[in-house]
Amino acid sequence: MVVIGGDQALDSPSGSTSRAGSSVSASPMHRNTTSQHGGLFVSAPGKIILFGEHAVVYGRTAIAGSIDLRTYVSLYTSADGRIYLSLPDLGVEKTWMLKDLLKAADRLAAEYPIEEDQPPSLEVLVPIARKLSGSCEDQCGVQHLAILAFWYLLLGVAHRKSGLARLARGLPAPALPEGLHRTNLNVMAQSAPHSEGQAERSEAEIALSLPVPPLTPLPSPTPSSTNQTPPTFLSPKEHPGIQQDLLAVKATVRFKLPSCVGLGSSGAYCVCIATALLQTAGLIPPPTIVADDTGDLTWEDEHLDMIRKWATAAESLIHGRASGLDAAVCTYGGVASFKPGHRIEHLKNLPDLRVILVNSKVERNTARMVQTVKERLKKFPQVVDSMFGSIDAISLEAAKVLHRPLLEENGGGDLQENGLVSGSHMLEQDHHSLQPTRTASVRSSSLSSYVGGGKRNSSASVISQATSEKGELVDTFSKLNDLCRINNQLLIALGVGHPKVDQICTTLARYGIHPKMTGAGGGGSVFAFLKPDTPQTLLDMIDGELRKLGFDVWQPPLGGPGVVEHQTKPQLFSTPVNNVAPK
């Protein structure tokens, strides 16, 4: 169970579910998360690198997109004063005392200020989170890192609420300590050094190297503190989170995608946990924007940006450093272009493409693959640098193929020659929605987009347009299929191939499908675009052949919605763990 906010007693009603179109009242806790009332359900998608991996490490462009293999969290409040975290797919069941969190949060609020536009400092929180969670320096497995990321977010929420409560009582904010390392989360960080020297240590790496402090007695919350009237300079309307006390809750996380195969499971996990905690604590309001045709809801851009930043910081604890790409795609959804040191830019009006995704079941080692490419670059600098240039050109060409400016409403925005929405007009804190639309459907169909253009009474024109756009989709597939084949051969030439990946590629090539590795290579996952008119019987045949060879196979839609709140309990929470299988 997790700690979150509610301005009422434990296990008492805390408001009704917010729906699209409804107004947001002063109280931010609109959804009752008690077991009697259904809880809070949030999910975020996985991601795949479509083009540009490895070259992006050396400053080139890459393209990534969300896939509808989601991570889910359910959150319920509890009256027993405990915090519960359940990760059944990872074999984790943990329990902690709420009072320990509250004491640590009060001590942090007295010593460290809250930064309005930044997630909590990793250097400040991680050593305390380690101590409270029981995760020590010599525990670095995926289970322990998942627990640590959870506790970083949990402690960050508690620290922020305690800090807001202090300000509401008129207490001065403590000064920000000098020398803290803060990552610029408005742009994508470098993934690796460009030179032969050692890369500067990331904020997460510094935080993880700090010693775990002893637990000294911490002050208990003042009983009367929540009853005092906030001063005029900090009202509940301006900071609704101060109205709520922290509750103990139970968080359960389920995965529809495997970990350690480059599909963004860590980013999706951190996005889900950050969203659930921030909303239940009242630090972001309930969502009001319809994200898809099932009625799932998502948040305003300013709240998605807060989720992204917190999730990026938490994910960096799992990987040691994080570019921010995974958290951005898992938060916003859609398909994005990115380049080290630049803001992530989204592609709009994507064609309605599906992909086939195959898990080779060979566990990848990202660090080893990055080192392999680095050594090849050192041995053949001009050759390998030219290969990076070719991969960059593939990414830019793919962006032009995927982006469809003719379908933009009202002429769209300013476009660059490579088909991307220009980042020069983006606000500093704004990564904008990577989702193509933020209305009742993630992607308008070709027909509905055409009808929306005003020719509702011409059936012949509609049929002609639909036929034309079907031809355009086939042409789009043909180009992307060729680009995948070229990019994959370049990755093999960089030394990151694997015999199992070759076997998958050979199998799919017999059907005219040319896949490529996604992520670091050396195993992991392989994806390919599917031709729009491929018969289902043929897809079933391909699926069966790959499964007989021992691979896991999915056929997820590409570029769907990012993080959403579900209005009903997802079926996955009723599925036994040993029955969860790729589909």
Secondary structure as the mmCIF struct_conf table of DSSP 4:
data_model
#
loop_
_struct_conf.conf_type_id
_struct_conf.id
_struct_conf.beg_label_comp_id
_struct_conf.beg_label_asym_id
_struct_conf.beg_label_seq_id
_struct_conf.end_label_comp_id
_struct_conf.end_label_asym_id
_struct_conf.end_label_seq_id
STRN STRN1 VAL A 3 GLY A 6
BEND BEND1 ASP A 7 GLN A 8
TURN_TY1_P TURN_TY1_P1 LEU A 10 ASP A 11
BEND BEND2 SER A 12 SER A 12
HELX_LH_PP_P HELX_LH_PP_P1 SER A 16 SER A 18
TURN_TY1_P TURN_TY1_P2 ALA A 20 GLY A 21
HELX_LH_PP_P HELX_LH_PP_P2 SER A 22 VAL A 24
BEND BEND3 ALA A 26 ALA A 26
BEND BEND4 PRO A 28 PRO A 28
BEND BEND5 ARG A 31 ARG A 31
BEND BEND6 THR A 34 THR A 34
HELX_RH_3T_P HELX_RH_3T_P1 SER A 35 HIS A 37
TURN_TY1_P TURN_TY1_P3 GLY A 38 GLY A 38
STRN STRN2 LEU A 40 PHE A 51
TURN_TY1_P TURN_TY1_P4 GLU A 53 HIS A 54
HELX_RH_3T_P HELX_RH_3T_P2 ALA A 55 TYR A 58
TURN_TY1_P TURN_TY1_P5 GLY A 59 GLY A 59
STRN STRN3 ALA A 62 SER A 78
BEND BEND7 ALA A 79 GLY A 81
STRN STRN4 ARG A 82 LEU A 87
HELX_RH_3T_P HELX_RH_3T_P3 PRO A 88 LEU A 90
TURN_TY1_P TURN_TY1_P6 GLY A 91 GLY A 91
STRN STRN5 VAL A 92 MET A 97
HELX_RH_AL_P HELX_RH_AL_P1 LEU A 98 GLU A 111
BEND BEND8 TYR A 112 TYR A 112
TURN_TY1_P TURN_TY1_P7 GLU A 116 ASP A 117
BEND BEND9 GLN A 118 GLN A 118
HELX_LH_PP_P HELX_LH_PP_P3 PRO A 119 SER A 121
HELX_RH_AL_P HELX_RH_AL_P2 LEU A 122 SER A 133
TURN_TY1_P TURN_TY1_P8 GLY A 134 GLY A 134
TURN_TY1_P TURN_TY1_P9 GLU A 137 ASP A 138
BEND BEND10 GLY A 141 GLY A 141
HELX_RH_AL_P HELX_RH_AL_P3 VAL A 142 ALA A 168
TURN_TY1_P TURN_TY1_P10 ARG A 169 GLY A 170
HELX_LH_PP_P HELX_LH_PP_P4 LEU A 171 PRO A 177
TURN_TY1_P TURN_TY1_P11 GLU A 178 GLY A 179
TURN_TY1_P TURN_TY1_P12 LEU A 185 ASN A 186
BEND BEND11 VAL A 187 VAL A 187
HELX_LH_PP_P HELX_LH_PP_P5 MET A 188 GLN A 190
BEND BEND12 SER A 191 ALA A 192
BEND BEND13 HIS A 194 GLY A 197
HELX_LH_PP_P HELX_LH_PP_P6 GLN A 198 SER A 202
HELX_RH_AL_P HELX_RH_AL_P4 GLU A 203 SER A 209
BEND BEND14 LEU A 210 LEU A 210
HELX_LH_PP_P HELX_LH_PP_P7 PRO A 211 PRO A 214
HELX_LH_PP_P HELX_LH_PP_P8 PRO A 219 THR A 222
TURN_TY1_P TURN_TY1_P13 PRO A 223 SER A 224
HELX_RH_3T_P HELX_RH_3T_P4 SER A 225 ASN A 227
BEND BEND15 GLN A 228 GLN A 228
HELX_LH_PP_P HELX_LH_PP_P9 THR A 229 PRO A 231
TURN_TY1_P TURN_TY1_P14 THR A 232 PHE A 233
BEND BEND16 LEU A 234 LEU A 234
TURN_TY1_P TURN_TY1_P15 PRO A 236 GLU A 238
HELX_RH_3T_P HELX_RH_3T_P5 PRO A 240 GLN A 243
STRN STRN6 ASP A 245 PHE A 255
BEND BEND17 LYS A 256 LEU A 257
BEND BEND18 SER A 259 LEU A 263
HELX_RH_AL_P HELX_RH_AL_P5 SER A 265 THR A 280
TURN_TY1_P TURN_TY1_P16 ALA A 281 GLY A 282
BEND BEND19 LEU A 283 ILE A 284
HELX_LH_PP_P HELX_LH_PP_P10 PRO A 285 PRO A 287
STRN STRN7 ILE A 289 VAL A 290
BEND BEND20 ASP A 292 ASP A 292
TURN_TY1_P TURN_TY1_P17 ASP A 293 THR A 294
STRN STRN8 LEU A 297 THR A 298
HELX_RH_AL_P HELX_RH_AL_P6 ASP A 301 HIS A 319
BEND BEND21 GLY A 320 ARG A 321
BEND BEND22 GLY A 324 GLY A 324
HELX_RH_AL_P HELX_RH_AL_P7 LEU A 325 TYR A 332
STRN STRN9 GLY A 333 GLY A 333
BEND BEND23 GLY A 334 GLY A 334
STRN STRN10 VAL A 335 PHE A 338
TURN_TY1_P TURN_TY1_P18 PRO A 340 GLY A 341
BEND BEND24 HIS A 342 HIS A 342
STRN STRN11 GLU A 345 HIS A 346
BEND BEND25 ASN A 349 ASN A 349
STRN STRN12 ARG A 354 ARG A 354
STRN STRN13 VAL A 355 ASN A 359
HELX_RH_AL_P HELX_RH_AL_P8 THR A 366 LYS A 379
BEND BEND26 PHE A 380 PHE A 380
HELX_RH_AL_P HELX_RH_AL_P9 PRO A 381 LEU A 402
HELX_RH_3T_P HELX_RH_3T_P6 PRO A 405 LEU A 407
HELX_RH_3T_P HELX_RH_3T_P7 GLU A 409 GLY A 411
BEND BEND27 GLY A 413 GLY A 413
STRN STRN14 LEU A 415 LEU A 415
TURN_TY1_P TURN_TY1_P19 GLU A 417 ASN A 418
BEND BEND28 GLY A 419 GLY A 419
HELX_LH_PP_P HELX_LH_PP_P11 LEU A 420 LEU A 420
STRN STRN15 VAL A 421 VAL A 421
HELX_LH_PP_P HELX_LH_PP_P12 SER A 422 SER A 422
HELX_RH_3T_P HELX_RH_3T_P8 GLY A 423 HIS A 425
BEND BEND29 MET A 426 MET A 426
TURN_TY1_P TURN_TY1_P20 GLU A 428 GLN A 429
BEND BEND30 GLN A 435 PRO A 436
BEND BEND31 THR A 439 ARG A 443
HELX_RH_AL_P HELX_RH_AL_P10 SER A 446 VAL A 451
TURN_TY1_P TURN_TY1_P21 GLY A 452 GLY A 454
TURN_TY1_P TURN_TY1_P22 ARG A 456 ASN A 457
HELX_RH_AL_P HELX_RH_AL_P11 SER A 459 ALA A 493
TURN_TY1_P TURN_TY1_P23 LEU A 494 GLY A 495
HELX_RH_AL_P HELX_RH_AL_P12 PRO A 499 ALA A 509
TURN_TY1_P TURN_TY1_P24 ARG A 510 GLY A 512
STRN STRN16 LYS A 516 THR A 518
BEND BEND32 GLY A 519 ALA A 520
BEND BEND33 GLY A 522 GLY A 524
STRN STRN17 SER A 525 PHE A 529
HELX_LH_PP_P HELX_LH_PP_P13 LEU A 530 LYS A 531
TURN_TY1_P TURN_TY1_P25 PRO A 532 ASP A 533
HELX_RH_AL_P HELX_RH_AL_P13 GLN A 536 LYS A 548
TURN_TY1_P TURN_TY1_P26 LEU A 549 GLY A 550
STRN STRN18 ASP A 552 TRP A 554
STRN STRN19 PRO A 557 LEU A 558
BEND BEND34 GLY A 559 GLY A 559
STRN STRN20 PRO A 561 PRO A 561
BEND BEND35 VAL A 563 VAL A 563
STRN STRN21 VAL A 564 HIS A 566
BEND BEND36 GLN A 567 THR A 568
HELX_RH_3T_P HELX_RH_3T_P9 GLN A 571 SER A 574
BEND BEND37 THR A 575 THR A 575
HELX_RH_3T_P HELX_RH_3T_P10 VAL A 577 ASN A 579
#
